Amino acid sequence: MSFDAGILALPFYEPRHVQRARQIESWCAEHTELWDDPRATTDPDATGLRILRALGEHGWLAALDPAAGPEGLAAGDCRTLCLLREALAYTDDLADFAFSIQALAATPIVRHGNEEQQRRYLAPMAKGTLCGAFAISEPEVGSDVAAIGLRAEQDADGYVLNGKKAWIANGGIADLFCVVARTGEGPGALGLTAFLVPASTPGLTVGQRVPLIAPRSFADLDFVDCRLPRDSVLGRPGGGFVIAMEVLERFRMTVGAAAIGFARRAADAALAHAKNRSMYGARQFDLQLVKATFAEIEVQLNAAALLVARAAWEADRGDPAAAKHSSIAKLYATEHAQHIVDACVQVFGAAGLVADSVPERLYRQIRSLRIYEGTSEVQKMIIAGSLGGRRQAK
């Protein structure tokens, strides 16, 4: 079972959230053929597109088109988004990846797109027939978004982009990129603008595919005299940094939710293993140090789930401090999920090192969550930077 029923019963969640959690849990159990194919991890592009189409077909992306979809899904309800990611991550890494990157790419359009942009892109994104990507990182720019160097120079017809993006999720399969580039309205963060760039745009090419320790669809992008019309601007010129930060702040808590899914899957597998393995004349689980390991895991899972639930609840009710809570949730959940998965590999012993075993896969898959959408170190800076106001209030 991918959820803790006691956490779902807390006042953070409404009956509709619990219902949705049970529905996604059942759906994952009924559609294992989407990711159980032995070739799934050898061709993450094809697997990702197959899962994305299925998610769209069965309505799990419907909220990405608010004009047509029901309320209470990914685009406008952070609690539901977190629950969906937790269940998908518990089930399969590429299932969570396909869902989360599509939601990440669509959310800027939902929140900042004009009527024409929303009409053109959101319906196919919600159906899973148009694959999206969110392009921020560059070869020399990761967490420091204000340092983006991709240039977007204005000319009589619009903008001309020159430069590179790196480590772009869905980079090799996306039909549409939300790209943040430097237009120069001001220094640093003030000079960035977001653009919607179809993958077929002349001057945009997919560069090197990026092989990762956990296979996912990543690629670099090259922009050489890539011309865009003025109506490709998302939001307003100079507003790109605000858009990027808003999206990252909303999605950081969901990374924490995915981390819980990975960690709970590892814990469940290790617990079953320990209760069925004989050691020193008893079950492995009955050894005191092994029991202590599982006690620590249970405490950390509960703490992480509570922090994610609070962050999502704060975001859904519009609390100005939601960004801080999102960082807290991501920091704690991802750091402790790493510890949990490592502890579970230890419980398995040599069996946990076997290639493509559950603990070995999770050991590789969990690592990136402490890096993307803001490293753990960046989250600490954000959290520390939020404390001044509280001290002044006292």
N, C-alpha and C positions, 0 to 999 in steps of 0.2 A: 504494500500500500504506500503510495507516494506522499500522502499527507498525514500529519498528526491531527487526529480528530479533535483533540483537546484544544489545539491552537485555532482550528476553524470555528470552534464553539465560542470563542471570545468575542466581546462586543465590537472589536475592530471590524468584524465581517458581518454582512447582512445575509439573509437567507439566499438571495440571488447569487452571492459569491460562493456559498457552500454548494449550491446546486451546480454552478458552473465548474467548480473544482471536481465534483463527482462525475460530471459529464466528460471532462477532458481525461480523467483517469480511465473511464470506461473506453473512450475512443482510442486511447493509446494501447490498451490491452487488445483491442479488436483489430488493430492495423499494424501489427508487428512486421508484416511483410514489407512495409515501406523501408525499413532500416535493417532487417535481419539478413538481407542478401549479402553473401560473402564478399561481393564486389563493392559494397557500400563505401568502405573507407578507401578503396583504391581509386575510386572515381567520385570524390566529394561533390564535383560540379553536377554530375548527372543525378546523384542521390539527393542533393539539395533541391534541385528543380523538381524532382519527383515528389518530394515531401511538400514543397511549397504548393504545387498544384493540388495535392490532396488536402492540405490545410484550407486552401481557398474553396475547394469544391464542397467541403463539409462545414463551411461557415465559420471557421476559427479566425479568419481575418476580416470578418464582416464589418467590424467597427472601424476599420481603416477608411471606410466610405460612410461618414456620418449621415450623408444625405439619403442613403439607402439602407444602411445597416441598423440593427437594434442598438440601444444604449447598453452601457455596462461592459464593453469589451476593451480591447487593447488601447485604442486611441484616447479615450477619455476617462478611463477608470484604472488607476494604477494598481488597485488591489486585485482586480481580475487579471491584469497583465502579469503581476507577480505570481499569482497562483498558476496561470497557464505555463509560465516559464519553469516554475518549480516542478510541475508534473512532466513536462516535456524533457527537462534535463534529467530527471530521475529515469526516464524511459530510454532516451538516446541523445547523445551529444548533437548529432546533425539535425535532429528534430527541433531541439531548442534553438540551434543556430539558424535554421531556415525561418522559423517564426520570428525570432528576435530581430534579425537584420531587416526583414521586411517591415516590421513595425517601426524600427528605428528610422528607416528611410522614408516611410510614409508620414510619420508624425510631424515633421517640419511642414509638410504640405497641408496637413489637416489644420495645423495651428496658424500658419502664416501664408498659405497659398491664396491667390485670388480665385474668383469664381471659375474662371476659365481653366486655370491650372488644376483645381480640384476636380472639375468635370472631366478633364482629359486623362488624368492619371489615377485618381483614387479608386474608381470603379474596377479597372483591371488589376490594380494592386490588391484590392480586397478579394478578388476572384483567384488570385495567385497566378494569373496569366501574364502579368508584367512584373518582372523581378527588379527590386530596387536596391540601391547601395548608398551609403552615407560616406562621402570622401572628405576627410579632414587631414589625416596624418600624411606626413611627407618624409623623405629620407632623413632630414635633419630636424623634423618637428614632430613631436608626439603629444605629450600632455600640455605643452605650452602652446595653446591654440593661437594666442596673440602673435606668435612668431611666424605664422604661415607665410610662405614666400611665393606660392603660385600667383603669377601676375594676371590680372584681367584689365587690359588697357581699353579705354573707351575710344571708339572711332565713330564715324558718321552713322553707321548702321547698327551699332550695338557695342559688343565687347569682343576682344581677342585674347584668348587665354594661352599662356606659355608657361611651362613648368612641369612638375611631377607630383604625383600622389603615390604613397607607398602603403603597403599592408592593408589594402582596402578589402573588407569583407564583401563577398559576392562580386569582387572586382572583375572576374573573368566571365561571369554569367549574367550580370545585371543588364537590364534594358534601359534603366534610367538611373542617373547619378545625381544626388544632391551634393554639390561641390562648393566648398568655401574657398574663396580666392581673395587676393589683395587688390582692391580697387583704388585705395589711396585717399579716401575722404578725410582721413586723419591718421595720426601715428598709431602703431601697434594695433590694439583691438579695435580702434575706431575706424580703421581703414579696410575692414573686411566685408565682403558681400557674399550672400548665398545665391547659387545658380542651380537651375534644373537643366541637366545636360543629358539628352538622349544618347545612348551608346553608339548610335549610328552617325553622330555628328562628325563631319570631316575634321581632321586634325586631332581627334581623340583616338588613341590606340591603347589596347591592353598590352602592358609590358610583361615583365617576368612574372610567371606564376610563383607563388611563395609557398614552398613546402614547409609544413609545420609538424611538430612532434605529435600533435593530434590532427589528423587530416581534416581540413576545412577548406572552403573555397576562398582563397585569398590571392590577390594579384596587385601589381603596381600599375599605375596609369601614366601615360605620357600625353601631354598637351603641346602641340606644335601648331601655332597659328590657328587655333581652334576658335572659329567665329560663332558667336551667339547673338541672337536678336535681343533687343531690350526687354522683351516680355519674358525672357528666361530668368530674369531676376526674381528671386523668392523673397517676399517681404519688401524691404526698402534698401536702396544702396547704402552701404555703411552699417547695415544691421546684421551682418553675418555672424559676428561674434555672439551677439545676444541670442540668435537662433541656435547656434551650436551649443552654447552653455545651457540654454533652457532644455534642449533635447537630452544632453548628457546628464543634467541634474535629475530629470525624470526617469532616465533609464538606469542610473547607477543602482538604485534600490532593486531593480529587476535582475541585475547581475548577482546581487546578494541572494535573491530568490533562486536563481539557477544554481548557485553554489550550494544552497541547502538541498536541492534536488540531487546533485551529484554526491554530496556527502551522505545523505540519507540512504541512497542506493548502496554506497560502499559499506555503511554501517549495517544495513540489513543483510548484505551478503556475508560480511565478516561474522555477524552474530549467528547466522545459520551455520556457518562453517565451524565456529567455536563450539556450538552446542552439539555438533555431530562428530567431532573429532576426539578420539581418545588420546590422553596424554598423562603420563605418570600415574596410571591406574584409575584415572577419572576423566570426566569431560574437560576439554581445554577451558571451557567457559568457567568451570568451578575453581580454577586457579585464582588466587587472590589478585595477582597483578593484572590478569586478564579482565577480571571483574572491574578493577579500578579503571582500566582503559575504557571499558564500555560506559562506566559511570561518567567519566569526563566527556565522552562523546555525547551522551544524552544531555548533559548540562549545556554543552556548546551548541547543540542543535536547537534546544529550546530557546537559548538566548538569541541566537541568530534569527530564528523564526519570529520572535517577539520584536526585534529591532526592525526587521523588514516589514512586518505588519504595521508597526507604528509609522514608519516612513511613508508607506503607501496610504495609510489613513490620513496622515497630515497633508499629503499632496492632494488627495481627493477633496479635502475640505478647504483647500486653498490657504493653508498656513504659510506665512512668509518664511518660516524656519524650515520648511520642508526640504530645501536643498541640503541643509546641514544634516538632517536626519537621513537623507538618502546616502550621503557620504558615510555616515556612521554605519548604516546597514551594510553598505558594500564593503567597507573596511573590515568590520568584524566577521561578517559571513564568509567572505572569500579567504581571509587569513586562517580562520578556524576550519573551514572546509578543507584547506590544504593539509592542516594537521590531522584532521579526521581521516582523510583518505590515506595519508602516510601511516597512521596507526593501524588502519585496516589491512594495508599491505603487510605490516609487521605481524598481525594476527595470522594471516595466511602463510607467512613464512615463504619458503621457496616457491610454493604454489602461486603466490601473489606476484611473482616475477615472470611467470610464463606469458609469452607474447600473446596478446589478444584475449587474455583472461579478463574478467570483469575488473578486478583490482588494478591490473596493469593498465587497462584502457583508461580507467578513471584517474589513475596517477598522472597520465599524460594530459588528459582533458582538463583537469582542474587548474593546471598551472597558469594558463593565460588569463584567468579571471582576475588575478591580482594585478594585471597590467592594463588591459583594455578598458576604455571609457574612464581613464584616470587611474594611474598607479596608486598603490597603497600609500606611498609617500605623499602624493598629491592630495589624497583624501585627508591625511593627517594635517596638512597645511590648511585645507579648507575648514576642517573642524576647529583647529586652533584659532584661525582667523575669525571665527564666529563668536568667540568667547568674550571679546571686548565689550560688546553691547550689554551682555548679561552682567558683567562686573560693574559697568557704569550705572545700570539700572538699580543696583544695590546701593 
